[in-house]
Amino acid sequence: MLASPADSPHPISKWRLQVLGSFRLSAGNTVVAIPLSGQRLVAILALRGPSPRLQVAGLLWPDVPEGKALGCLRTAMWRLRRLQLDVAARPHPELALPSSVAVDAHDPVGVVASWRDGSQHSSELLPGWYDDWVLMERERIRQMLLHASEQAAEDSLARGEPETALILAMAAIAVDSLRESAHRLVVRAHLVEGNVGEARRHVADVWQLMIEELGVPPSAELCDLAGGSWRGGELARDRKSAGRGTVQ
């Protein structure tokens, strides 16, 4: 339900901010309607942490004079304050979100867990936002989640859970299909399960993908995991014998 916390007679003690897949701010169990300028201010503070006012104004309104940008910032802050979300509770000139705001991008372990159980449909940071600062943060968050997913897959293999490792590694590949470290985890998971044919087929598919996309084959480290020479006609024979497949 969309609502305004300004209508609540009680202070809001718990906020939840979603920036992965979409922007969504909730106060308790209520989704908060917030203007676009407020969304951008909340998002930048969530992703960059405490920041000087002048820096925030310059990032959010880069094409207007400094004085006007600061005026836009004050207006956005005032609108947030009316929603009981005060970003100016720190000593001047820094702005920051209150500690009561829980941000999904701050919990990579939780995001990876949602990949494992299928409840997270998109992990892209603020899709449809093309500000320069968003693009930089998007890549940082992407790398953070990829490393978290691969570490979780490694941990799953160490616990003897190859099926979970496979799910996590494939989730990383869905984010970056050319990420060789994630492909190595897929091959290792197949081998732990005793599926040598699946492992060899995956290496063959990665070989073809990297030749087509990058013009170079995968590393010997990946190819050696599943055995075989993986050269020329050997590759074609292994693809045929292992069964055709496509890396998603």
N, C-alpha and C positions, 0 to 999 in steps of 0.2 A: 504494500500500500504506500502511495506517495503522500507525504505529509510535510508539515513544517514544524520543527522542534520549537519554534518560537511560540507555538500555541500551547506548549506543555508548561504546566505550572512548576515542574520539577527540573532541576539541572540534569543534563545528559551526562551520565557517568561512563558510558561505554559506546564507542563508535567503531564501525568496521568499514574499511575502505578497500574496494576492489579496483585494481588498475590493470589486471591481466584479463584479456578478453573483452573488457569494456570498463567504463567508469561507473561505479556504483557506490554511493555513500549511504550507510545505514546508521540510524541511531536506535540502539536496541534491536527490535524486530521491524522497525519502520524504515522504508527507503525514503531518503530525503531528496526533495526537489531542490536543485541548486543551479543557479545561473552558470553559463559557460565560463565567464570570467572567474567565478568562484571555483569551478571545477579545475581550471588550469592552475590557479593558485594553490589549491589543496594538493594537486598532483605533483607540482614541482617541489613543494616542501616535503611531501612524502618520499620522493625519490632522492632528493639532494640533501635533506636534513636542514638544520638551522642555517639560515642564509641572510645576508645583509639586505635591507630593503631595496637599496639602489640596484644591487645585482639582480634581485628578483624582478624588479620593474623593467630593467633592461632586457631580460630574457623573455618576459611575457609580452612586452610591447616594444620590440626592437626598432620599429619604423617610425616612432613618434618622438618628439623632443623629450628630454629628461623630465622636465617639470610636468608635462602632460602624462607621461608614463607613471610618475609617482602619484598623480591625481587618480589615475585609473586604479592603481594599486590600493589607494585609500578607500575608494568606492567598493572594491571587491572585498577588502577586509571588513568594512562596515556591514556588507550584506552577510558575510559569514558570521559576524558577531550577532546579528539578529537571529541567526539559526542556532545560537549558543555555541558556536565554534570560534573560539578566539585564538588567532594565530600570532597575536602580539603580546602574549603574556611573558615573553622574555625581555631582558633589558634591551633598550634601543641600541643599535639599529637592527638586531637580528629578529627574524620571524621564524616560527616553528610550529608544527602541529602539536597539540597537547599529547601527553603520554598515553592518554586514554584512547587514542586512535590506533587500532590494529590494522596493519597494511598487509595484504596478501603477498606482495612481492618481497616483504621482509622475512618470509617463512618459506625458503626454498624446499625444505624437507616436507612441509605440508603440501606444497604444490606437486612435488614428485609423488607423494602418496596418492594424490588425486589422479595423477596419470596412471598409477598402478591399478586403481579401482575403477577408472573410467569416468569419474565424475567431473573432471576438468576437460572441457571441450576445446578451449583455446588458451594458450599461454603467451600470446603476443601482447606486448605492452601497449596499451591505449591505441588499438587499431583505428585508423582513420585520422589520427593526429600526426601532423607532419612538421611541427616546429623543430628547429635544429636541435634544441635541448632534448626533445623527446626521442629523436633518432639516435642520439648518443646514448641515452639511458636505455633505449630498447635493445641495443647491442650488448650493453653491460648486463642487463637482466637475462638476455638470451644465453650468454656465456655462463652466467652463474647457475642457471637452471640446467644447462647441459652438463656441467661438471657435477652438480648435485645428483642428477639422474644416473650418470656413469658411476659415481661413488656408491650410490644405492645398489646398482647392479653388481658391482664388485662385492659389496657386503653380502648380497644375496647368494652369489656364487660361493663365498667363503662359508656361508651357513648351509650349503647344500641345497639351495633353492633355485635351480636353473630356470624353472618356468617363470618365476618372478623376475629373475635377471633378464630373461629374454623380453618380457613385456617392457621393462624399463629401458633396455637398450634400444628396442624398436621405437619407443616414444622419443628418444633422443634423435634417432634417425629421421623420424617424421618432422622434426624441427630442422635438421641439417642432414640431408641425404648423402652428403659427401664427407661426413665426419668419420674418419677411419677408426678412431678409437672406439666409437660406438659399434662399428661393424665388427671389430675384433671381439667385443663382448658378445655379440650375437653368435659368432662362430664358436666361441668358447662354451657358451650355454648349450648349443646344439651338441657339441662333443661330450659334455658332461652327461647329457641325456642319452648318449650313445647313437645319436643321429648323424653319422658321418656323411651320408648322402646329402642331408640338409646343409651341413657345414660346407661341403664342397660346392654345392649349388650356390650358396650365398656368396662364397668367394668369387665364383665365376660371374655372378651377376654384378658384384662390385667392380670386378675387373672391367667388364663391358661399360658400366656406368661411368667410371673414371676416365676410360679412354675416350668415350664420347663427349664428356663434359669438360675434361681438363687436358686431354691429349697425353696423359701419362698413366701408367698402370699403378695399382696400389703397391704399398711397400712389401718387401720380402717378408717382413714380420707378420703381416696379415696372411699372405699366401702360404707361408710355411705352417701356419696353424693347422690347416686341413690337409697338409701333405700334397705331393704331386709337384710337377715342374711348373705348371701354369704358364706355359709358353706356346704360342702359335697353335698348331693343330691339337696339342694336348688340351688346351683350353676348350676348343670346340667339342672334343670327344667327351671331356668331363661334363660339359653343359648338357650334352645329349644323354649321357648315361645317368646323370643325377636328376634329370627332369628339368623342364624349363620353368623359370620363375623370374620375377621382376622385383627389384628392390623398390619398396614404396617410399 
